[in-house]
Amino acid sequence: MNQTGISIRLSVMMFLQFFIWGGWFVTLGSYLGNNLQTTDAQASMAFSTQSWGAIIAPFIIGLIADRFFNAERILGVLHLAGAVLMYMMYQATDFASFYPYVLAYMILYMPTLALVNSVSFRQLTDPSKQFSKIRVFGTIGWVIAGFVISALSWDSQEAAQAGMLKNTFLMVAAASAVLGIFSFTLPKTPPQVDKGEKIKVSDILGLDALKLLANKNFAVFFFSSVLICIPLAFYYQMTNPFLLEIGMTNATGKQAIGQISEIAFMLLLPVFLTRYGIKKTLLFGMLAWAIRYVLFAYGNADSGTWMLLLGIALHGICYDFFFVSGQIYTDSKAGAKFQSAAQGLITLATYGVGMLIGFWAAGQISGMYTNADGTHTWENIWLLPAGFSVLVFILFSIFFKNEKVAYKQD
């Protein structure tokens, strides 16, 4: 297969991979409240399955994908199993029957994020230049999923209350089945680790990278990353229910503005890193979280719509300037020996531990500010993660010393 053909297949893979995630996870909070009448604590449990998936994922990749089977085959099997679980979620009528399926699904889905990257990197001749052109189709897939949901009006206030959001699971089940079958047509990506090589838990979890914490600057960055993921969880868990409750039309489609912004700021990131350095770039990202939540606190679906849209559009700065620049910083500090371990460890700490705490906190706080009629006092809810983001911003600005991103020579 020529390189153009490979690139097209990888782009389709990425599109479907993130269409699947964006096609149900964005509206999950609204679905849970309207269809299953969940409590805020139960909603937190459902969202926390992403974190449990992130914690368990390294074992699936490290124990199975890296040693025994081709990555594209495991990808196919996981997505076919995911299609079945999505259909079971579509049929669930209460939280007790829904939760086991969503937990099992996320345990299977989160490893696929690493698998699509592995398949891509192994097939590209120059990943540093080519990968971003492939990965952007994933963001496009997420955006299209949001537009489809809004175009079909499943997320209108009336349709959501009537339970139409359950259709997102049927849509995603079909997409998962397609990607599952399509994965078996991808270029062969065999395991690179010898089956007989001794398995170490420290390798699977990236624990060897803990040595990097001896560097004070990296330790400050590491713990700040965990802390900033706590307010991050509020965005994923509560934005869609918030927008629907206050009456914003086509809320899910408008949330896709965040992913469009992500593409734009990804292109601007190298300019900021060169001009302002890693510290200021990371601080821009942290500050954007606080500003976004303040805009959510005081915006509304009438004259304050611009505040909500601006808050959503800040996603590019929020995500790219902290998480993507943080991945670049981690890569530079690790050197060749610990690169994979360091990225694995930072993912485990942020998407695993940090967001697990954040989802729990979001459920507790939204429960505190739930009114008797089921509506929420959103101003109070959003100002709390805004304040926490400012606290992390201050601590990071004090204790992190600016440095140039320079790669080690091992």
N, C-alpha and C positions, 0 to 999 in steps of 0.2 A: 504494500500500500504506500503511495507517495505521501510526502509530508503534508500537502494540502488536504488530501483525503483524511489523514490522521487528525489534523487540526479541526476539520469540520465535525468529525465524530466526537472529539473531546469537547467541542463547544456545545454540541447537542446534549452530551452527558451533563455538563455543568448547568445548562439551562434547566433541564429536568430536575437535577439535584436540588436546586434552590427554588424552583417553581413549587416543588413538593413541600419544602419547609415553609415558604411564605404563604402557601395556599391554605394552611390551617392554623399555624401557630400565631399569626397576627390577630386573628379573630377568636382565638381560644377563650380568652377571658369573657368576651361577650356571649359566646356559645354556652359556657358553663353556667353563667347567671340566668340566661333566658331559657335554655333547654333543660338543664339538670337542676336548676334552683340551688346551686351550691352556696355554701358559706364562703367567706373570704379565706378562711383557713384551708378549706378544701381546694379552692382555686390555687392557693400557694402550693399545695401538695402536687397538683397537676403540673404546674409550671416547673416545680423542682425536679421533675423527671428529666428535664434537660440536663441539670447538673449531675444527677445520678448517672445519666448516660455518658457524660463527659468524664466522670470518675472511673467508670467501668470500661470505657472504650479502649484505653491503652492495653488492657489485658486481651481483648479480642484481637487487636492489631498485633500486639507483641507475641502472643501465644499461638495465634492461628495464621493470620495473613502473612506475617514476616517469615514463617517457617514451613508451612505445609501446602498452601494452595495459591493459585494465581489470584492477584488482587481483583482483576475484572470479574472472575467467577464468584468470589466472595461478595463483591458488590452486587452482582445479579441475584444471588440467593437472598441477601439481606433485604433488597428492595421487593422481591417477590413475597417474602414473609411479611414485610411492611405493608404491602397491599392488602393482605388478608387481615392484618391487625387494624388497618384503617377502616376496612369494611365492618369489622366488629365494633369499632368505635362509633361508626355511623348508626349501627343498630342499637347501641346502648341507650337505656331509658332512665338510668339513675347513676349517681356518682360511684356507687359501690361496684357496679358492673363495668363502668367506664375506666376507672383508675388502673386496674391490672393491665388493660390493653394499652393505655397510653404509656405506662411504665415500660412494658415490654417493647413497645414501638421505639421509644427514645433510646433504650439500651441497644437496639439494633441500628437506629438511624445515626447516632453520633459517630460511630466508627466509620460510617460511609464518607464523612467529611474528610477524614484523613485518606481514605482509599481513593477518592476522586483526585486528590492532590498527587498521591503516589503514582497512579496510572498516568496522569498528565506529565509529571516530571520525568518519568522513565521513557516516555515516547517523544519528548521534544528534544531537538538538537541543541537549542540554546535557551533553557528555561528562564534565565534572568531577563531575556528580551521578549520571549514568546508567551510566558505563562499569563501575564496580565491581560493579554488579548483573548485568552481562553477564559480566564476567570471572570471577566466582565460579563460574559453571557450568563453566569450564575446570578449576578445582580439584576440583569435584565429579566431573568426568569422570575425572580422574587417580585419585581415591579409588575410584570404582566399578570401574575397571580392576583395581586391586589386590584388591578384594573378589572379583571374578569369578575371578581366577587362584587365589586361596586356596579359594574355594567349590568350584571344579572339582578342587582338590587337585593341580594341576600343580606346585606348589612344595613339596609334602611331601618329606621327605628321600628316601623310596623312589622317588617319582614323578620327582623331579629326576634322581636317579641313573639312572633308566630312560629318561631323555631326553624326558619329557613337556613340558618347557618350550619345545620347538620349536613347540608349538601356539600359543604367544603370537604368533608371526609370522603364522600363518594368521588368527588373530583380528584382528590389526591390519591385515592386508592387506584383509580384508573391510571394516573400518571406514574405511580410507583410500579404498577404492573408493566407499563410500557418501558420504563427505565430498566426494570429487572430483566426483561427479555433483551432489550437493546445492549445491555452490559456484556452479554455473551458474544456480541459481535465486535467488541472493542479489541484493540491490539493486545496480544498476549503479554501479560506482566507477571512473570514467575517470581517466586520468593527469592530473596538475595541472601538470606541467612541460612547457613548449613543446618539441616534438620538435627544433626548430632551435636550441635553446639549447645553448651550448658545454658539453661535459662535462668536468668537472675531477675528477681523482682525489681532491683534497683535500676536495671536497664530499661524494663518495661515502663516504669513510672518516671523515668528521668531523674532519679534521686541523685545520680552522680553529679548533676548540675547544682546540687545544694552547696557545693564547694564555692560557687560563685557568690554566695551570700557573705562570704568573708570580706568581699569588697563592700565597703560602707555605702557607696553610691548605688550599687546594684541592689543592695538590701533595702534601701529607702524606696527605690523604684518598685521592687517586688512587692513589698507590703502595701505601698500606695495603690498598686494595681489591684490587689485583693480588695482593699477598702473601696475603691471607686466603683467596683462591680456591685456593691450593695445598692447604691442609688440607680445604677444601670438596670437592675432587675425591675425596678418600679416602671420603667418605660415599657419593657416588654410585656409585663403582666397587666398593666392598668390603662395604657393609652387608648386602646380600642374601646373598652367599656366606658371610659371617660368621654370620648368623643361621641359615642352613640347616646349616652345618657343626657348630654347637654344639647343634643339635637343636630349635630353636624351631618350634613348629607354627604353621601359617597365617602364616608370616613376612611374605609380601607384603601380605596384608590388614592386618597389624599395622603395617607401615610406612606405610600410608595414614593412621595417626593423626597423622603429621607434617603432612599436608596439611590435616587437620581443625583442627589446632593453628594452622596458617598462617591460616586463615579467622578464628579467634578473635582472634589477636594483631594481625591487620590492623585490626580494629575498635578495639583498644586503642592502636594506634600514635599516633593524634593526641593522646591523653591524655598519653602518655609524652613526646612532643615538646614539648607545651605545659608540662608540669610540670618535666621534667628537662633540656630543651634537646637540641640535636643531638649534642653531644659524648658525654654520658652515654648517650643512646639508642644511638649507634653502639658504645660500649664494652660496653653490655649484650649487644648482638648478638655481638661478638667473644668475650666471656667465655663465652657460651652454647656456642660451638663447643668451647672447651677442656673445659668441664664435661661436654658430651655425650660426648666421646671418653674421658674418664676413666671415665664410667659404663659405656661399652662395654668398656673394658679390664678392669674388675673385676666386671662383671655376668656372669650365666650363665643357662641355660635352666631352672634349678630355683629355688632360693631367691633367686637374683639376677635373676629375670625383671623385677621392678619397676624395676631399674636400667636395663635395656635399653629398657623401655617409656617410662620417663622421658626417656631419651636421645633416643628417637625423637620424643617429644612436644615436646622443646625446639626442633624444627624451626621452629615459628612465630617464636620469638625469634631464632633463628639467621638466618633468611631475612629476615623483615619488618624487624627492628630494625637490620640492617645494610644489606641490599640495597635494600629499598623506601625506607627513610629516606634512604639514600644517593642514590637516584634523585631524591627530593624536594630534597635538598641541592644536587645537581648542577643541577637545573632552576632553582633559585633563584639560583645563582651565574652561570649562563650568560646570563640575560636572553633576551628574545625573539629576538635576532639569532642566537644560537648554541645555542638549546634542542635542536633536532634533532641538530645536529652533536655536542653534548656528550653526549647520551644514546647516540648511535652510537659515540662514542669510548670511553665507559666500558664499554659492552657488548663492544666489540672487545678491550679491555684485560683484562676480567675473564673472560668466558666463552671468549674466544679465547686470549690469552697466558697469563693466570694459571692457568686450569684445564688448559691444555695441559701446562704444567710440572707441575701437580698430578697429573694422570693418569700422567705418566711416573714421577714420584717414588713414587706409590702402587704401581706395578708393581715398581719396584726394591726398595722396602722389603718388600712382601709376599713377593717372591722370596727376600730375605735370611732371612726368618723362616718359610720353608716347611720342614716336617720331612720326614724320609725317607719317611714313610707318606702324604705329600700333605696332611696337616693343617697348621695354622698356629699359631704362638705369638702369639695375638691380643693379649695384654696388651702386648707390645713394639710391635706394629704400631700400636695405637691411641694409645699414650702419645707417640709421636713427633709426630703432627699436633696432639695436645693441647699439647705443649710449644711447638711452633711458633706455635700460636694465642696462647698466653700471651706469647710474644716480641713478636708483632705488637701485642697489647693494650698491652704496656708502652711500646713505641715510640710508638704512637698517643697514649696518655695523656700522654706527655711533650711531644711536638712539636705536637699539634693544640690550638689555642687555642679555647676555647668561643666561639660566636657565635650570634646569633639568625638563624633562617631567615627572611630578608627578601628579597622579590622586587625585582629592579631595574626601574626605569622607563626604558625605552629611547626 
